[in-house]
Amino acid sequence: MSESVKPKTSKTTLIIGGLFVIVAVIVAFFYFSDINGGGYSLSSKQYTIRVTGTHGTKFSGSWGVVGSGAYRSETVEGTVPTEYSASGQSVSVVFQKTETGGTLKVEILEGGSVRASGVTSASYGVVSVAY
Protein backbone atom coordinates (compact mmCIF):
# COMPACT_ATOMS: atom_id res chain seq x y z
CA MET A 1 0.00 0.00 0.00
CA SER A 2 1.45 3.36 -0.94
CA GLU A 3 1.27 6.19 1.50
CA SER A 4 1.04 9.78 0.33
CA VAL A 5 3.36 12.18 2.08
CA LYS A 6 2.10 15.71 2.64
CA PRO A 7 4.87 18.25 2.05
CA LYS A 8 5.48 20.60 4.94
CA THR A 9 5.03 24.33 4.50
CA SER A 10 8.58 25.55 4.26
CA LYS A 11 9.58 27.99 6.99
CA THR A 12 12.49 28.91 4.74
CA THR A 13 10.04 29.99 2.02
CA LEU A 14 8.20 32.20 4.51
CA ILE A 15 11.46 33.71 5.76
CA ILE A 16 12.63 34.40 2.19
CA GLY A 17 9.22 35.94 1.44
CA GLY A 18 9.48 38.16 4.51
CA LEU A 19 12.96 39.26 3.47
CA PHE A 20 11.59 40.09 0.02
CA VAL A 21 8.98 42.36 1.61
CA ILE A 22 11.61 44.14 3.70
CA VAL A 23 13.97 44.65 0.73
CA ALA A 24 11.14 45.89 -1.51
CA VAL A 25 10.03 48.41 1.08
CA ILE A 26 13.57 49.65 1.72
CA VAL A 27 14.17 50.09 -2.03
CA ALA A 28 10.88 52.00 -2.33
CA PHE A 29 11.85 54.18 0.64
CA PHE A 30 15.16 55.22 -0.92
CA TYR A 31 13.59 55.66 -4.37
CA PHE A 32 10.92 58.03 -3.05
CA SER A 33 13.46 59.85 -0.87
CA ASP A 34 15.70 60.48 -3.88
CA ILE A 35 12.97 61.79 -6.19
CA ASN A 36 11.98 64.28 -3.51
CA GLY A 37 15.47 65.75 -3.30
CA GLY A 38 16.19 63.79 -0.14
CA GLY A 39 13.03 64.97 1.61
CA TYR A 40 10.52 62.28 2.38
CA SER A 41 7.33 64.27 2.03
CA LEU A 42 5.19 62.34 -0.43
CA SER A 43 1.60 62.12 0.73
CA SER A 44 0.22 58.78 1.89
CA LYS A 45 -1.93 56.79 -0.47
CA GLN A 46 -4.73 54.41 0.46
CA TYR A 47 -4.28 50.83 -0.73
CA THR A 48 -6.44 47.73 -0.63
CA ILE A 49 -4.81 44.32 -0.65
CA ARG A 50 -7.41 42.02 -2.18
CA VAL A 51 -6.97 38.27 -1.77
CA THR A 52 -9.13 36.12 -4.06
CA GLY A 53 -8.97 32.78 -5.82
CA THR A 54 -10.52 29.48 -4.88
CA HIS A 55 -13.02 30.14 -2.10
CA GLY A 56 -11.77 28.76 1.22
CA THR A 57 -8.08 28.49 0.24
CA LYS A 58 -5.93 29.11 3.31
CA PHE A 59 -2.80 31.27 3.25
CA SER A 60 -0.30 32.99 5.51
CA GLY A 61 2.38 35.61 5.06
CA SER A 62 3.02 39.28 5.55
CA TRP A 63 2.37 42.67 4.02
CA GLY A 64 4.12 45.94 4.70
CA VAL A 65 3.98 49.64 3.91
CA VAL A 66 6.40 52.55 3.94
CA GLY A 67 4.89 55.77 5.21
CA SER A 68 6.05 58.88 7.05
CA GLY A 69 9.63 57.63 7.01
CA ALA A 70 8.73 54.40 8.80
CA TYR A 71 8.10 50.81 7.83
CA ARG A 72 5.11 48.88 9.20
CA SER A 73 4.36 45.24 8.54
CA GLU A 74 1.74 42.73 9.55
CA THR A 75 1.92 38.96 9.62
CA VAL A 76 -1.41 37.34 8.81
CA GLU A 77 -3.16 34.02 8.34
CA GLY A 78 -6.33 34.04 6.33
CA THR A 79 -8.81 32.36 4.04
CA VAL A 80 -9.83 33.43 0.52
CA PRO A 81 -11.56 35.84 -0.01
CA THR A 82 -10.38 38.69 2.21
CA GLU A 83 -9.07 42.25 2.05
CA TYR A 84 -6.62 44.37 4.03
CA SER A 85 -6.33 48.17 4.07
CA ALA A 86 -3.00 49.97 4.08
CA SER A 87 -1.87 53.58 3.99
CA GLY A 88 1.59 54.77 2.87
CA GLN A 89 3.80 55.52 -0.09
CA SER A 90 4.35 51.91 -1.16
CA VAL A 91 3.09 48.47 -0.23
CA SER A 92 4.48 44.95 -0.65
CA VAL A 93 2.89 41.58 -0.02
CA VAL A 94 4.19 37.99 0.27
CA PHE A 95 1.51 35.35 0.86
CA GLN A 96 1.89 31.56 0.68
CA LYS A 97 -0.83 28.94 0.34
CA THR A 98 -0.83 26.64 3.35
CA GLU A 99 -2.37 23.75 1.41
CA THR A 100 -1.94 21.90 -1.87
CA GLY A 101 -5.20 22.73 -3.66
CA GLY A 102 -6.78 25.91 -4.90
CA THR A 103 -5.66 29.17 -6.41
CA LEU A 104 -4.38 32.24 -4.57
CA LYS A 105 -4.54 35.66 -6.25
CA VAL A 106 -3.26 38.86 -4.64
CA GLU A 107 -4.01 42.35 -5.99
CA ILE A 108 -2.87 45.75 -4.76
CA LEU A 109 -5.49 48.40 -5.53
CA GLU A 110 -5.19 52.16 -5.33
CA GLY A 111 -8.29 54.27 -5.89
CA GLY A 112 -10.21 51.17 -6.98
CA SER A 113 -7.74 50.34 -9.77
CA VAL A 114 -5.50 47.27 -9.75
CA ARG A 115 -1.87 48.47 -9.65
CA ALA A 116 -0.13 45.11 -9.22
CA SER A 117 -1.18 41.47 -9.01
CA GLY A 118 0.11 37.93 -8.79
CA VAL A 119 -1.39 34.45 -8.75
CA THR A 120 -0.39 30.87 -7.96
CA SER A 121 -2.04 27.48 -8.27
CA ALA A 122 1.05 25.54 -7.16
CA SER A 123 0.96 23.38 -4.04
CA TYR A 124 2.01 25.66 -1.19
CA GLY A 125 2.65 28.35 -3.85
CA VAL A 126 3.91 31.84 -3.03
CA VAL A 127 2.66 35.17 -4.41
CA SER A 128 4.91 38.26 -4.09
CA VAL A 129 3.52 41.63 -5.18
CA ALA A 130 4.75 45.19 -4.66
CA TYR A 131 3.65 48.64 -5.75
N, C-alpha and C positions, 0 to 999 in steps of 0.2 A: 504494500500500500504506500503510495507516495504522499508525502506530507508537504503542504505548501508553507513556505516560510514568508512571513510578513516582514518586509524591510522596515528597519527603524528609521524614524525621522532623524535626519542627521543634525546633531547639534552644531557640527562644523559648518553646515550649510546656513544655519540660522546666524551663526557668528559672522560668517563672510557677508551675509546679507546685511547685518547690522553695520558692519564696517563700510559697506557700500553706501549706506544711508549717510553715515558720518562724513565720508569723503565727499559725496555729492553736495552735501550742505556746506561744507567748508569751501569747496570750489565756488559754489554759488555766492557765498559770503564775500570772498575776495573779488570775484567778478563784479558784483554790484558795488563794492567799495571802490574799485578802480574806475568804473564808469562815472562815478559821482565825484571824481577828483579827490578820492580818499575820504570823503565824508559819507557816512552811511545814513542817508536821510530819505531813502525811497519810502514811499507810503506803503503800508501793509495792504495786502490783497486778501480777499476772502476766497478760500478754496473748499471744494467738496471732494472727498475721496470716496468714490462710489465703487463698491465691491459687488459684482454680479457674477453670473455663470449658472452652473447647475444648482438649483434650489437645494439648500441643506448642506452643501459642501462646506467642510470645516477647514479653517485656516488659522495661522498664527504669524506673527511678525511684528514689524515696527514701522512707524511713520514719523517723520520729523519736519520741522519748519525752522527757517531762519527768519528772525524778526527783531527789530530794535537792537541789533548788535548781539543778539543771544540766540542760542540754539535750544530748541525744546523738542523732545521726542517722547513717544508713547509706545509701549509694548502692548499688543492686544492679542486676544484670541477671539475668533468670531465664527459666524455661520453666514453663508450667502443667503439672501442679499442683506447688505448693511451699508451704512454711510458714516463718514466721520467729517467733522468740520475743522478747518485749520485757518489760521490767519498769520500772514507773514509775507516775506518777499519771495521765498521759494519753498517748495515742498518736495520731499522724496519719500518713497514707499518701497518696502520689501516685505512681501507676504509669501508664505509657503503653505501649500495644501498639507493637511495633516492626515491625509488618507489617499488611497490609490485611485478611486473613481472620481468622476466629475470634472468640471471645467471651472477655472478661477480667472475672472477678468477684473482688472483694476484700472479705473479711470481717474484722472485728476481733472476737475472742472473748475473753471474760473468764469464767473458771470453766466453760468448755465451752459457754457461751451466746453467741449472736451479739448483739453490742451495736450494731454499725453495719455497713453494707454498701453497695456500689456495683457497678455493672456497665456494660460498654460492648461493643457489637458494631461500632462505627464503625471505619472504616479509621484506623489510628494513634490510636484513641480513648484518652481519659484517664479514669482513675477516681481521685477524691479522697475519702477517708474519714477521719473523725476521731472519737475518743471520749475 
